[in-house]
Amino acid sequence: MNRQFSLITLLACLFAFNCKGQVTETSTKESMTKQTLAKAYSFDPDSLLHHIKTLSSDAFEGRRTGTKGAKKAKKYIINQFKFLGVDPLFDSYEQDFSFKGREKTYEGTNVLGLVKGSGNTDEYIIITAHYDHEGIKNGKIYNGADDDASGISALFAFAEHFSKHPPKHNVLLVAFDGEELGLKGAYHFVESGILPAEKMKLNLNMDMISRSDEKKLFVVGTRYNEQFIPIIEGFKNKEAVNLLVGHDGTDGKDNWTFSSDHAAFHKAKIPFLYFGVPDHEDYHKPTDDFENIHPEFYKDTVQTIIDIFEKLDAMQL
């Protein structure tokens, strides 16, 4: 009897230990699941990184306006828009334009993709980034990972998001050409009349959003568009991103009001918000490569901009 009792007791203890181990393992898995859910994105983060890596590879030769590298990038963007269910604005995704530089005439192409809104409206939010960069100089390729393959890849993330969460307003996803040569594509788009200015209710521009040693993402534009201040000030930061208002001419920092394609919208009195990071050691250098971006910051930055868009889209613009 005593030996049998001891065996039963021993088995009971072992069973209890195993159960405790299972509970601990289950709790750990639940904890990891909660962490994963807390870090959930409304787009595929692996695809985001794949696109920025591809567009900033040597195969695109720095994407300078008018070169075969830029044309290759244009085709890549159009193919992604098609794959993601983004329609052309009219019959074509392409908006061609030309302009004269110091020594030559350039031929550029903006790429325009339409996501129709669910609100039965003829108003548009224009989300922009530029796909051109510096090309090849002195035999070195300026790949422009942060500037601005990061913004173009974010356009694809927006398209993914919209496939599950349709916007209220019509959204035009625009990949501009000619930014590095004087914002030429943006000015052509705004001035062309392809959409009436009064129907373009907001521009969200993304230029250099994939790296920041201090995890700082600046938003410019609330100085001129005070209706957006509550949304920006009330936004809860993501883990890897510190969203800051600045570089708008009031804080002693470089004024970015006219530093990228949003300037064309601002001059046309179209409200804008520009998202970007401070200049870094690889800015406009051949070392602006994929290997130097900050992946966690970049993914959280794109989700930050998407989340802010959702709040803006819900407004009466």
N, C-alpha and C positions, 0 to 999 in steps of 0.2 A: 504493500500500500504506500509506504513512504517513498519508495523508488519511483513508483508510478506517478505519485503526486509531484515529485521533483521533475519528472520528465514533462508532465503536463504544464507545470509552472514554467519550465525552460522554454517549451514550445510557445506558450502564451507570450513570454517576454520577447522571443524572437519575432513573433507575429507583430507585436506592438512596435518593435523597433523598425521592422520593414514598413509598417503603415506610416510611422513617423517619417521615415525616409521618403516615402511616396508623397506625403503631404508637403514635405520640404521641397521636393523636386517640383511638384505641382505649383507650389507657391512661387518658386523661382521662375517657372515658365510663365505664370500669370503676370508676374512682375515685368518680365521681358516683353510680353505681349502688350502690356500697358505702355511701356516705353516706346515700343514700335508704333502703337496707335497715336501716341502723343507727337510722334515725329512724322505722322502721315502727310503725304503730299497729294494734291489733286491732279498730279501729272506723274509720269514715270521719271524718277530722278536719274535712272541709268540712261534713258534716252536723252535727257537734257545734256548729260556729260558726253555722251556719244556725239551729239551734234556739234557741240563746241569744239571737241577734239578733231572732228572731221573737217569742219570749216576752217580751222586754224592750222591745218596740216600743210606741208610743203606742196602738196598736190594742187593747191589753189593759188600758189605763187603770190600771196599777199593781197589778192583781190583788188588790185588797183583799177579804177574806173577805165573802161575801154579795153582792158586786156583779156586774154583768153581765161585767165584765172577768175576774173570778175564774171565772165559769161558762164563759166562752170559753176560758180556760186549761185548765180541767178537760176540756172536750171535745177540745182539742188533744192533751192527754196521752193520753186514751183512744184517740183515733184513731192516735196513734203506737204505742201498745202493740199495737193490733190489727195495724197494718202490719208491725210487727217480730215478730209471732208470739208475743206475750206474752198468756197467757190470764188471764181473771178468776179470782180465788181461788175464788169460788163461782159464782153465777148472774150476778153483776154486778161491774163494776169499782168501783162506788161504795159507799162507807161513809158514810152521812149522819150528822150529829150537830148538836146545837144547844147554845148556852151563852149565858149572860147577861153582857153587858158593863155598863159604868156607866150607859149611857143607853138600851140597846136589847138585844134578843135577836138573836143571830147564827145563821144557818144555814150550816153548813160541810159540805164533802164531801172525804173522803180518797179517793184513787184507788189501788187495790191491783191489782198485776199479778203473776201467778205464772209462774215458770220451773221446771218440774219437774226434780229432780235425777236423775242417772244411778245413784245409789247405793242405790236401793230403800229409802229412808228416810222417816220421818215427821218429820224434824227440819228446821228452817228457819234460813237466814241472812236477816236483814231489812236491805235496803239502802234508805236513806231520804234524802229531800230535801224541802223545802217549796216549794209553788208560790205561796203568798200573799205579798203585800208591803203597802206602805203606802197604795196607792191614789192619790187626788187630794187635795191639801191646798192651800188658798188658790189654786186655779186651776192648780197645777203638778202634773204627773204624776211620781210616784215609780216609775220603771220597774223598779228592782231587778234589774239585769243580774247583778251579782255576788251579790246577796242576793235570791232564790236561784235565779234562772233558770239560773245556772251548775250548781247541783246537779241540777236537773230534767233539763237537757240531758245531764248525765253518766249519769242513769238510762237514757236512750235508748242511750248508748254501751255501757253494760253489756249491754243487750238485744241489740245488734249482736254484741258479743263472745260472748255465750252461744249465738248461732245457729251459731257455728263451734266453740265450745269449751264444751260443756254442763257445768254445774257438777255436783259430786258431791252436795252438799246441795240440797234444795229452796231456791229463792231467791224471796223476795217483794220486788218493787220497789214502794216505797210513796212516793207524792207526797202529803205532808201539807198540810192546810189549817189555818189558824188559828194558825200558829207565832208570828206577830208580835203576836198578842193573848194570848199566854201559853201557847204550846205545846199549845193545846187539842186539835188533831187527834191529836197523838202520844199524849197522855194518854188520849184516848177509845179509840184503837186498842189500847193496852196493857191498859187496864182493861175493855174490852168483852168479853174472853174469846173473841174471834173465832178466836184461836189460843191454846192453853194456853201459859202462860209457860214451862213446862219444855221445850216443843218449840222455843222461840225461843232458839237457841244463841248468837246473836251479832247485834248491830246495828252496821252501818257507816253513819254519818251524814255527809252532805256538805252543808255550808252555808258559802257564800262561798269559792270555790276557783279563781277565774278571774283574780286579779291580785295581784301582790306586787312592789313595787319592788326588794326584796332577794332575790327568788326563794325566799322562805321559805314552806313548807307545814308547818303544825304538825299533829301527831297527838296527841290526848288520849285517855287511857284505860288506858295500860299501868300506871299507878300502881295501878289497881284490878284489873287483869287481867294479872298478871305472866307468864302463859303465852305472851303475845304479844310479849314483849320481844325474844327472839332474832330473830323475823321482822323487827321494825322496825329493830333495831340492825344486823342483817346485810344490810339492803336497800341496794343500790347505786343512788345517785341518778341520775335522768335529767339530761340536759344542762341544762335550764332550771329545774330544781326542786331545792331543798335541803330534804329531809325532816328535820324536827326533832321531838323529843319535848319537850313543854312545855305551859304554861298549864293545869297540873293541880293547882295549889295548893301546889307545893313549890319553885317557882323564883322567887318574888317577882313574877311577871307576873300579869295578870288571870287569875282562875281560870275556865276555860270548862267546867267539869264539868257545870254546869246551864244553860249559855247557849243551848242549842238542843234539838232534838227528842230527842237521845240521853238527855236527863235522865229522860224517862219510862221508858226501858228500865233505866237505872241504878238508879232508885228501886225498880224491880221485881226488882232483882238479876239482870238479864240483862246479860251482858258486852257492852261497846260499845267502839268506836273512832270518834272524831270527827275529821274532817279539815276544816281551815279556815285562813284567812289572817288576819293582824292587821288591825284596823280601819284604813281608809284615809280619805282626805279626802272621799270621796263616800259614805261609809257613812251610810245612812238620809237621803240627800239626793236631790233630783231630778236630780242629775248622775251618779247611779249608772247609767250608760248603756253600751250595747254598745261605743261608741267608746272607752271608758276601760278596757276589759279588756286583758289581756296575752295575746294568742292563743297564742304559743309556750309560755308558762308554763302556760296553761290546758290545752292539749292534753297536755303532758307530765305535768301533775298528774293528769288523768283516767287516763292510762295507768299512772301510779304506783299509784293506788288499785286499779285492776284487777289489776295484778301482785301487789299485797299480798293482794287477795282470793284469788287463785289459791293462794297459800301457805296462807292460813287455811282455805280450802275443803278442802285436802288433809289437814288436821289432824283428829284425833278431838276434836271440840268437846264 
